[in-house]
Amino acid sequence: MNKKEDIYKDDFIKELVKDVELEETSDQFTNQVMDQVMQDWLAKPIEMNKPISRNRWMWIASLIFLAVIILLGTDVHKLISASEHPFLNQLDAMFLHPINLILNQVLQSLIKLPVLVYIVAVAFGFLAAFDRVVNKLVHYR
């Protein structure tokens, strides 16, 4: 639409509306509208999704850690690859074998780290736990 057509439409609308008088709203108009809004809001309250709590994150991390330990400790890959079932063989080829390779590589790289790295990691863990306990004690009073 070009500007020339807009001008004609604007003039046409002005011509239509020029004889219409504006009506005044009642004194209670705003209150009535807000009452309706509140009634609608109370009828259908807004639901907020709660974020995952720290406790649930700990459970999720524990389950993942347990799955990793089971995959490494029992060598599920070898047990399932020895079976003759086609579904288990496909599961092994697509899922368990790559995970087993990755976990073994991670474990081998962790074994090669010096002991000092583990000592520092444990020390940081203890410091974080100590800081949390002290902060709770200070804020509790």
N, C-alpha and C positions, 0 to 999 in steps of 0.2 A: 504494500500500500504506500503510495507516495504522499507527500505533504499536502498536495493540492486536494486530494480526496479527504484527508483528515480535517482540513479547514472547512470543507462543505459539511462534513458530518458534525463537526463542532457547532457550526452555525445552525444546523437543523435541530440538534439537541437543545441548544439555547432557545430556539423558537418554540419548541414543544414545552419547555419547562418554565418559560417566562411568566405564564399566567397562574402557575401553581403556587399556592401559598404554603409556607412552612407551618407545621403544627408544633405546638409546644408540648413537651413531654410533661407528665405529671410529676409532682414532687417525689413520689414514691417509686418512680421508674427504676432508678439505680438499685434501690433496696430490693425490689421485686426480681430484677434480673440476677442480682447476687444470691438471693434466696433460691432461685431456680438452679443456679450453678452449684450451690452447696448441696442441694437435694440430689442433683445428678452425681456429684462427687461422692456423696455418702452412699448412694445406691450402687455405684461401681467404684470402689476405692482403687487407687493405684497400687499395684503390687510391685514391690521391690525385690529383686533377686539378691539374696545375701551372697557375699563372696564366700569362697571355700575357707572354712576356718583352719586355723593352724593345726588343730588336732587331726582334721581330715587329711591335710597335707602330710602330716607325719605318718598316718596310716597308708597313704598312697606310696610314699617313699619307702616305707617298710615292706610293702608288698612287692615293689619293684626290686628292692634289694634282695628279698627272699627268692624271687624268680631268678635273679642273676646267680645267686648262690646255688640254687637247684640246678640251673643250666650248667654251671661250671663243675659243681661237686658230683653230680650223678652222671654227667656226660650224656644227657638225654639224646643228643645227636646220634651217638653210636647205638643207643638202645632202639631208637626209632628207625634208623637206617638199616638195621638188621631185620626188621619186620618185612613181610611180604605184601602187606596191604597197600594198594595203589594210592589211597588218600594220604596215608602216613608217609609214604615215599615222596609224594608231591609236597606235603607240609614240610618235610625235612629239607627238600631241595630249595624251596622258596623262602623258608622262614628260619628254621633251626640251624642249618649249616652256616649261613652268613652271620647269624648272631653268635654262634659258637666261635667262628674265626675272629670276629671283632673282640669278643670277650677274652679270648686267649691272647690276642695281641695286646690288649690293654693290660692284662695281668702280667705279661712278659715285660712290658715297659715299666710297670709299677715295681716289679722285682728289681729292675736295674737302677732304681733311684737310690741315692745314698740314705743311710739311716738318719742322718741329720734332718732331712726333709720331713720324715715321719715324726721326729721329736718336736720340731717346730710346729707342725700341724696339730699335734696333741696339746702342746703348750698353748697355742692360740685357742683351741677348743676349751681348755680349762679356764683361760682368761675370760673368754666370752661368757662362760657359765658363772664364773665368780662375779663378773660385772653385772650380770642379770640379777643374781641373788642380792648383791649389795644395793642395787637400784631399787629392788622391791622392798628391802628393809628400810631404806631411807624414805621412800615415798609412802610406806605403810604408816609411819608415825605421823 
